[in-house]
Amino acid sequence: MRNIEALNNPFGDAKVISNCSIFGMMDRTGRRFSGRDISRAIANMHDRGNGLGGGLAVYGIYPEFADHYALHIMFTSAQGRKATEAILAANFQISRDEDLPTQPTAEIVNPPLVLRYFVKPTHSRLEGLSEDDFVVRKVMEINTSVEDSFVFSSGKNMGVFKGVGFPEQIAHYFCLEDYEGYLWTAHGRFPTNSQAWWGGAHPFSLLDWTVVHNGEISSYGINRRYLEMFGYHCTMHTDTEVITYAVDLLMRKQGLPVEIFADIVSAKLWTDIDRMDPESRQLRSALRQVYGSMLLNGPFSVIIAHEGEMIGLTDRVRLRPMVAAAAGPMLFLSSEEAAIRLVSPEVDRIWVPQGGEPVVGRLECTSEAPKSDQPLAA
């Protein structure tokens, strides 16, 4: 999307020193619940942000279209919409398209038009690619070649909702109290080294992978150049984008388990590797040599999610905070304990994860359809 000036922050400032907030909650039985609690939790960390970006991701949201890719797309011009819809019509079967429901919110100014499309790739267009790889290719094509158009969510049975504003304002704007999912993540942002615009808010997403991030990636340049060799194009003007593409490349395309992914992006120091047993030392040394360009330098804490799984990870020395808690089937990840206690005063366990050690929550049975106490809304 080229025309980002019109979507820039209402304060007119290039950099405001504050913090970011991240929060995730998952029912490991697959029970779906509304967005009210996560909106309350992220709002409890209001002072960690400054209103220049907020967003949420939710899984299990579209069970009636669970076998379709749900594309959420922002448009800032009629020409951008026309060009994008021409690409979609040529490459996908479109089962349904509609405006994303919104409601007036005084704090949300100059929003783009946001639509959602439930699509399946046209098989004759795949050219030997998997459906996932084909969707990634078309997302990259739209985001790099179409003026005033941006695909910001492209997974199955999930969706990202984000923009310029505080996260609780974004949740209200997109009517997220009317949706249900078994896994929610949220982010309150201040831009560290980039302008605030709707596409640059978190979560960042590709297929059903989403990332919310607190921190700053100083290795962005080398990370970006490495990912571009595999066909990824960074268009969102922020360092967090490389984390999302690293997740897609390493865990989806190369099939690496989360523990190995953590050892790559939050690698141990060489002095620590030298003290390991021979087998562990050989593995960690090989990972650092092969994937050196994927090491994320700088402070970070991230929540990564995809179908049936939520992952929390910090840099190896914990320069950004993360707290984890479990309460029955619920798993929580947060920048602050207070946000967890607000929505779950009683917990079975609460702890601070070790730096570089992932916290992983998975559905207990992914073969069953997610359950709900209430009918699906919106």
C-alpha positions as CSV (number, residue, x, y, z in Angstrom):
1,M,0.0,0.0,0.0
2,R,1.6,3.2,-1.1
3,N,-0.8,5.8,0.1
4,I,0.0,5.5,3.8
5,E,0.2,9.2,4.6
6,A,-3.6,9.5,4.6
7,L,-3.7,6.7,7.3
8,N,-0.9,8.2,9.4
9,N,-1.4,8.8,13.1
10,P,-3.7,11.6,14.2
11,F,-1.1,13.1,16.5
12,G,1.4,14.0,13.7
13,D,4.4,12.7,15.7
14,A,7.1,10.4,14.3
15,K,8.1,8.8,17.5
16,V,6.6,8.7,21.0
17,I,8.4,6.9,23.7
18,S,6.2,4.4,25.5
19,N,5.8,0.6,25.5
20,C,3.9,-2.1,23.7
21,S,1.5,-4.6,25.3
22,I,0.7,-8.1,24.2
23,F,-1.8,-10.6,25.4
24,G,-3.0,-14.0,24.4
25,M,-5.6,-16.4,25.8
26,M,-6.6,-19.9,24.6
27,D,-9.1,-22.5,25.7
28,R,-7.3,-25.8,25.1
29,T,-10.5,-27.7,24.9
30,G,-11.6,-25.7,21.8
31,R,-14.5,-23.9,23.5
32,R,-15.1,-20.7,21.8
33,F,-15.7,-17.5,23.8
34,S,-16.3,-13.8,22.9
35,G,-13.7,-11.0,22.5
36,R,-14.9,-9.2,25.6
37,D,-12.3,-10.6,28.1
38,I,-9.3,-10.0,25.8
39,S,-10.5,-6.5,25.1
40,R,-10.6,-5.9,28.9
41,A,-7.2,-7.4,29.4
42,I,-5.4,-5.4,26.7
43,A,-7.2,-2.2,27.8
44,N,-5.8,-2.8,31.3
45,M,-2.4,-2.2,29.8
46,H,-3.6,1.0,28.1
47,D,-0.7,3.1,29.4
48,R,1.9,0.9,27.6
49,G,0.7,2.2,24.2
50,N,-0.2,5.6,22.8
51,G,-3.0,4.9,20.4
52,L,-0.9,4.6,17.3
53,G,-1.7,1.0,16.6
54,G,-3.8,-1.8,18.0
55,G,-5.3,-5.1,16.9
56,L,-6.5,-8.6,17.6
57,A,-6.4,-12.0,16.0
58,V,-9.0,-14.7,16.7
59,Y,-9.1,-18.4,15.7
60,G,-12.2,-20.6,15.2
61,I,-14.1,-17.5,14.0
62,Y,-15.6,-18.8,10.7
63,P,-16.7,-22.4,11.2
64,E,-19.2,-22.1,8.3
65,F,-16.3,-21.3,6.0
66,A,-13.6,-23.4,7.7
67,D,-12.3,-24.8,4.3
68,H,-12.0,-21.4,2.7
69,Y,-9.2,-18.8,3.0
70,A,-10.6,-15.7,4.7
71,L,-9.0,-12.7,3.1
72,H,-9.3,-9.4,5.0
73,I,-8.2,-6.6,2.7
74,M,-7.9,-2.8,3.2
75,F,-8.6,-0.4,0.4
76,T,-7.9,3.3,0.2
77,S,-9.2,3.9,-3.3
78,A,-11.7,2.5,-5.7
79,Q,-8.9,1.8,-8.2
80,G,-7.1,-0.4,-5.6
81,R,-10.3,-2.4,-5.0
82,K,-10.9,-2.9,-8.7
83,A,-7.4,-4.1,-9.4
84,T,-7.4,-6.4,-6.4
85,E,-10.7,-7.9,-7.2
86,A,-9.5,-8.6,-10.7
87,I,-6.6,-10.6,-9.3
88,L,-9.0,-12.5,-7.0
89,A,-11.5,-13.3,-9.7
90,A,-8.7,-14.6,-12.0
91,N,-7.2,-16.9,-9.4
92,F,-9.8,-17.9,-6.9
93,Q,-13.4,-19.2,-6.5
94,I,-15.1,-16.5,-4.4
95,S,-17.8,-18.0,-2.3
96,R,-18.7,-14.8,-0.5
97,D,-17.5,-11.2,-0.2
98,E,-18.7,-8.4,2.1
99,D,-17.8,-5.4,4.0
100,L,-16.2,-6.2,7.4
101,P,-18.8,-5.1,10.0
102,T,-17.8,-1.9,11.8
103,Q,-19.5,0.5,14.2
104,P,-18.8,4.3,14.6
105,T,-16.1,5.0,17.1
106,A,-15.1,8.6,17.8
107,E,-11.4,7.8,18.3
108,I,-11.0,5.9,15.0
109,V,-10.4,8.5,12.3
110,N,-10.0,8.2,8.5
111,P,-10.3,4.4,8.4
112,P,-9.8,2.5,5.1
113,L,-12.6,0.4,3.5
114,V,-12.1,-3.1,4.8
115,L,-13.7,-6.2,3.1
116,R,-13.5,-9.9,3.6
117,Y,-13.5,-12.6,0.9
118,F,-14.0,-16.3,1.5
119,V,-12.0,-18.0,-1.4
120,K,-10.6,-21.2,-2.7
121,P,-7.7,-21.3,-5.2
122,T,-8.7,-22.2,-8.7
123,H,-6.8,-25.5,-9.2
124,S,-5.9,-24.8,-12.8
125,R,-3.9,-21.8,-11.6
126,L,-1.8,-23.6,-9.0
127,E,1.0,-24.5,-11.4
128,G,2.3,-27.2,-9.1
129,L,2.2,-25.1,-5.9
130,S,0.4,-26.2,-2.8
131,E,-2.8,-24.2,-2.0
132,D,-1.0,-22.4,0.9
133,D,2.0,-21.5,-1.3
134,F,-0.3,-20.2,-4.0
135,V,-2.2,-18.0,-1.5
136,V,1.1,-16.6,-0.2
137,R,2.2,-15.8,-3.7
138,K,-1.0,-13.9,-4.4
139,V,-0.9,-12.1,-1.1
140,M,2.6,-10.9,-2.0
141,E,1.5,-10.0,-5.5
142,I,-1.3,-7.8,-4.3
143,N,0.7,-6.1,-1.5
144,T,3.6,-5.3,-3.8
145,S,1.9,-4.4,-7.1
146,V,-1.5,-2.9,-6.3
147,E,-1.8,0.7,-5.3
148,D,-3.9,1.5,-2.2
149,S,-4.6,-2.2,-1.4
150,F,-3.3,-4.4,1.4
151,V,-4.1,-8.0,2.4
152,F,-3.6,-8.2,6.1
153,S,-5.2,-11.6,7.0
154,S,-5.3,-14.7,4.8
155,G,-5.8,-17.8,6.9
156,K,-8.6,-20.4,7.3
157,N,-11.2,-20.1,10.1
158,M,-9.4,-17.1,11.6
159,G,-9.1,-13.4,11.2
160,V,-7.0,-10.3,12.0
161,F,-8.6,-7.0,12.9
162,K,-6.3,-4.0,13.3
163,G,-5.8,-0.3,12.8
164,V,-4.6,3.0,14.1
165,G,-6.0,3.4,17.6
166,F,-5.8,1.8,21.0
167,P,-6.6,-2.0,20.9
168,E,-9.8,-1.7,22.9
169,Q,-11.0,1.0,20.4
170,I,-10.1,-1.3,17.5
171,A,-12.0,-4.1,19.2
172,H,-15.1,-1.9,19.5
173,Y,-14.8,-0.6,16.0
174,F,-14.8,-4.1,14.5
175,C,-17.6,-5.3,16.8
176,L,-15.3,-8.0,18.3
177,E,-17.6,-8.5,21.3
178,D,-19.9,-10.2,18.8
179,Y,-17.4,-12.8,17.6
180,E,-16.3,-16.0,19.2
181,G,-13.1,-18.0,19.0
182,Y,-11.0,-20.5,21.0
183,L,-7.8,-18.5,20.8
184,W,-7.3,-14.7,20.9
185,T,-4.2,-12.5,20.8
186,A,-4.1,-8.7,21.1
187,H,-1.5,-5.9,20.8
188,G,-1.3,-2.3,21.8
189,R,1.5,-0.5,19.9
190,F,3.7,2.5,19.7
191,P,5.8,2.7,16.5
192,T,9.5,2.6,17.5
193,N,11.1,3.4,14.1
194,S,8.2,3.6,11.7
195,Q,5.1,5.5,10.9
196,A,1.8,4.5,12.3
197,W,-0.6,3.3,9.6
198,W,-3.4,0.7,9.5
199,G,-1.4,-2.0,7.8
200,G,1.6,-1.5,10.2
201,A,-0.4,-2.3,13.3
202,H,-0.2,-5.7,14.9
203,P,-1.0,-8.6,14.6
204,F,1.0,-9.4,11.5
205,S,-0.3,-12.4,9.6
206,L,0.4,-14.8,6.7
207,L,-2.0,-17.7,6.1
208,D,-3.1,-18.7,9.6
209,W,0.1,-17.6,11.3
210,T,-0.1,-14.4,13.4
211,V,2.5,-12.6,15.5
212,V,2.2,-9.8,18.1
213,H,5.5,-8.4,19.2
214,N,6.9,-6.1,21.9
215,G,10.4,-5.0,21.2
216,E,12.7,-3.9,18.4
217,I,14.5,-6.1,15.9
218,S,17.9,-4.5,15.1
219,S,18.7,-7.4,12.7
220,Y,15.8,-6.4,10.4
221,G,18.0,-5.7,7.4
222,I,19.8,-9.1,7.3
223,N,16.6,-10.9,8.3
224,R,14.8,-9.2,5.4
225,R,17.4,-10.0,2.8
226,Y,17.5,-13.7,3.8
227,L,13.7,-14.0,3.6
228,E,13.6,-12.2,0.2
229,M,15.6,-15.1,-1.2
230,F,12.6,-17.3,-0.5
231,G,10.0,-15.0,-2.2
232,Y,8.9,-13.0,0.8
233,H,8.4,-9.2,0.3
234,C,8.4,-6.8,3.2
235,T,5.7,-4.2,2.5
236,M,4.5,-3.2,6.0
237,H,7.2,-0.7,7.0
238,T,8.0,-2.3,10.4
239,D,10.5,-4.8,11.8
240,T,7.9,-7.3,13.1
241,E,7.0,-8.3,9.5
242,V,10.2,-10.4,9.3
243,I,9.2,-12.4,12.4
244,T,5.9,-13.5,10.7
245,Y,7.7,-14.6,7.5
246,A,10.4,-16.4,9.5
247,V,7.6,-18.3,11.3
248,D,6.1,-19.2,7.9
249,L,9.3,-20.2,6.3
250,L,10.8,-22.2,9.2
251,M,7.7,-23.8,10.8
252,R,5.3,-24.2,7.9
253,K,7.5,-24.6,4.8
254,Q,10.5,-26.4,6.4
255,G,8.4,-28.2,9.1
256,L,10.7,-27.3,12.0
257,P,9.3,-27.9,15.5
258,V,8.8,-24.8,17.7
259,E,11.7,-25.8,20.0
260,I,14.1,-25.7,17.0
261,F,12.5,-22.5,15.8
262,A,13.2,-20.9,19.2
263,D,16.8,-22.1,19.0
264,I,17.2,-20.3,15.7
265,V,15.6,-17.0,16.3
266,S,16.6,-16.8,20.0
267,A,19.8,-18.7,19.8
268,K,22.0,-19.5,22.7
269,L,25.3,-17.6,23.1
270,W,28.3,-19.4,21.8
271,T,29.8,-19.5,25.3
272,D,26.6,-21.3,26.4
273,I,26.8,-23.7,23.4
274,D,30.4,-24.6,24.2
275,R,29.3,-25.8,27.7
276,M,26.6,-28.2,26.4
277,D,26.9,-32.0,26.0
278,P,28.4,-33.1,22.7
279,E,25.0,-33.9,21.0
280,S,23.4,-30.6,22.0
281,R,26.5,-28.6,21.1
282,Q,26.6,-30.1,17.6
283,L,22.9,-29.4,17.0
284,R,23.0,-25.8,18.3
285,S,26.2,-25.1,16.4
286,A,24.7,-26.3,13.2
287,L,21.6,-24.2,13.7
288,R,23.6,-21.1,14.2
289,Q,25.8,-21.7,11.2
290,V,22.9,-22.6,8.8
291,Y,20.4,-20.1,10.0
292,G,22.6,-17.3,11.2
293,S,20.7,-14.8,9.1
294,M,17.5,-15.7,11.0
295,L,18.8,-14.8,14.4
296,L,16.6,-12.0,15.8
297,N,18.9,-9.4,17.5
298,G,17.4,-6.9,19.9
299,P,14.8,-7.1,22.6
300,F,11.6,-9.0,21.9
301,S,8.7,-10.9,23.4
302,V,6.2,-12.4,20.9
303,I,3.0,-14.4,20.9
304,I,2.8,-16.6,17.8
305,A,-0.5,-18.3,17.0
306,H,-1.9,-20.6,14.3
307,E,-4.6,-23.2,14.1
308,G,-4.7,-25.1,17.4
309,E,-1.6,-23.6,18.9
310,M,-0.4,-20.5,20.8
311,I,3.3,-19.9,21.5
312,G,5.1,-17.4,23.8
313,L,8.8,-16.6,23.3
314,T,11.2,-13.9,24.5
315,D,14.7,-13.1,23.5
316,R,17.4,-15.1,25.3
317,V,18.0,-12.6,28.1
318,R,14.4,-11.4,28.5
319,L,14.8,-7.8,27.6
320,R,11.0,-7.6,27.2
321,P,8.5,-9.0,29.7
322,M,6.3,-12.0,29.5
323,V,4.1,-13.7,32.1
324,A,2.3,-17.0,31.6
325,A,-0.5,-18.5,33.5
326,A,-2.8,-21.5,33.4
327,A,-6.3,-21.8,34.9
328,G,-8.0,-25.1,34.1
329,P,-8.0,-25.4,30.3
330,M,-7.1,-21.8,29.8
331,L,-3.6,-20.6,28.9
332,F,-2.7,-16.9,29.2
333,L,0.3,-15.0,28.0
334,S,0.8,-11.3,28.8
335,S,3.1,-8.4,29.2
336,E,1.8,-7.9,32.7
337,E,0.4,-10.2,35.4
338,A,-2.3,-7.6,36.3
339,A,-4.0,-8.1,32.9
340,I,-4.2,-11.9,33.5
341,R,-5.6,-11.4,37.0
342,L,-8.3,-9.0,35.7
343,V,-9.9,-11.7,33.5
344,S,-8.9,-14.8,35.7
345,P,-8.4,-13.8,39.3
346,E,-7.8,-17.4,40.3
347,V,-5.1,-19.4,38.4
348,D,-3.6,-22.8,38.9
349,R,-0.1,-21.7,38.0
350,I,1.6,-18.4,37.1
351,W,5.2,-18.1,36.0
352,V,7.8,-16.1,34.2
353,P,9.2,-18.1,31.2
354,Q,12.9,-18.5,30.8
355,G,14.5,-16.4,28.1
356,G,14.5,-18.2,24.7
357,E,12.4,-21.0,26.1
358,P,9.0,-21.3,24.3
359,V,5.7,-21.7,26.2
360,V,3.3,-23.8,24.0
361,G,-0.4,-24.3,24.3
362,R,-2.2,-26.8,22.0
363,L,-5.7,-27.9,21.5
364,E,-6.4,-31.1,23.4
365,C,-8.1,-32.6,20.3
366,T,-7.8,-30.9,17.0
367,S,-10.0,-33.4,15.2
368,E,-13.1,-32.1,16.9
369,A,-14.8,-28.9,15.8
370,P,-14.4,-26.0,18.2
371,K,-17.3,-25.9,20.7
372,S,-19.3,-22.9,21.9
373,D,-21.7,-22.1,24.7
374,Q,-23.4,-19.6,22.4
375,P,-24.3,-19.4,18.7
376,L,-21.7,-17.8,16.4
377,A,-22.3,-14.0,16.0
378,A,-21.4,-11.6,13.2
